[in-house]
Structures are given as C-alpha cells and as structure tokens.
Amino acid sequence: MGTVVVDVMLKPEILDPQGQAVAGALPRLGFSGFTDVRQGKRFVLTTPGEVTPQDLAAAREAAVTLLSNPVMEDVVSVRVLADPEVEH
C-alpha cells in the first residue's frame, strides 16, 4: 500500500480561534517559548499499491478542489509518505 499525506492550513489572514486557545493554554501548562499556534488539517490517502505519479497528481487535484476551502485555506503540502510507521 502507498500513502499520500495532504496538509491544509488556514490562510495567515484568517482568524484561528482554536489555535489561539491552544496558544493560551500552553504557558498555563508549563510549555513556554511558543509565540503562536495555527491549527490545520491532515488527510491521509491510501492507495492499493505504490503511489504513482498519477495518484500524486490526483491527490493534488483533490486537495485544491475537495479537501481545502480555497477562500480560507492553503494546501501547504501533498507528499508521499515514505514510512507510515514513523509518522503515526
């Protein structure tokens, strides 16, 4: 099986209330040194075999037409996951 990962983030000019809530909680929980938090979305797409260039192209198209809202979000990466065990 192959795996493609799509990461989507809110555009910088869009307010991120969840990110702000996490940013406020971090210092209260003893995590200092962070100045901002932005929350995003990750989609993991699985193919039946190795990821082909056609699969990657289809994932890129799906990322901009279905997985993200282009008015509010940017697709920041579409990539083949080399070792799924490392990132899960």
Summary of the structure (lengths in Angstrom):
residues: 88
radius of gyration: 15.8
end to end distance: 15.2
largest distance: 46.7
contacts: 204
relative contact order: 0.31
helix: 35%
strand: 28%
